[in-house]
């Protein structure tokens, strides 16, 4: 079944193949000739080995070939075993269906490590040059951080968007993580002393501004320059200093009230 865990060596399926059956018969015939040949032992040995290699190319195991040698009877169906540990992710065929050479029968994914794909903005690309550490938080495990390694970044930005995709690899030997889970990725680099404010404080128009308390009960708009940002906060490069008191919600209401009272071009103080 799709989603079932498969361990290495577990039986996957049995298949009937006339071609494989013929190769089994060839092998048994070569064995018989080898056992009964005295003068051409080396030639018969080569025939046996060639027939044996054919069976191995079908991915038959050594144990299956030894069983064939003991029984001297080819089986109408051959069992195939998994060469990997993992989960069944796809079953393109069902019992009783016909398949041709090259037809996928089962797909197995090794989830001992998983990939997380994340989007970063263009102004964050420079952080990748410092090989930052990646920490991932999954919605299903709130508050728990998983350490990851950045193994790939897309060579191109998404069309018409200033967004690039990176891929982070996470160890998953305990199989706690499943494909399709939602997660947030944080890139940790060298610490930097800077001013950061909630993104809700920003008033984004032609220029970016915030409302700063100028005196008790009085506020004024101030133009700022922003830097890197995450989901909730943004870095301020200029326009603010430590200790400034900001309006963190309702900035657009203050702007609207200012426009009504003093006109759209006024930059005076608001109470």
Number of C-alpha atoms within 10 A of each C-alpha: 10 12 12 11 15 20 14 11 13 13 13 13 14 13 15 14 14 10 9 19 17 12 19 23 18 19 26 20 16 21 21 14 18 19 12 12 14 10 8 11 14 12 13 20 17 13 19 20 15 15 20 21 15 16 21 14 9 12 13 17 16 12 9 15 15 11 13 17 15 9 9 16 12 18 14 12 14 17 15 18 18 16 15 14 17 20 18 17 16 15 13 10 13 10 8 7 7 10 14 8 5 6 10 12 14 17 13 20 16 17 21 15 13 20 18 20 17 17 17 17 15 13 12 16 13 9 14 15 9 10 14 15 15 19 18 19 17 16 12 11 12 9 9 11 15 15 15 21 17 19 10 12 18 12 9 10 16 12 8 6 9 13 19 19 16 18 18 20 17 21 17 16 12 9 13 10 18 10 9 7 10 12 16 15 21 18 17 14 14 9 6 6 5 11 16 18 18 17 16 15 20 22 20 10 7 6 10 14 20 25 27 20 18 16 11 7 8 12 20 21 23 15 15 16 13 18 14 16 17 15 9 10 14 19 17 18 15 12 12 19 11 8 7 10 14 20 18 15 14 12 20 15 10 18 18 12 15 21 14 10 10 13 12 12 8 10 14 11 16 18 13
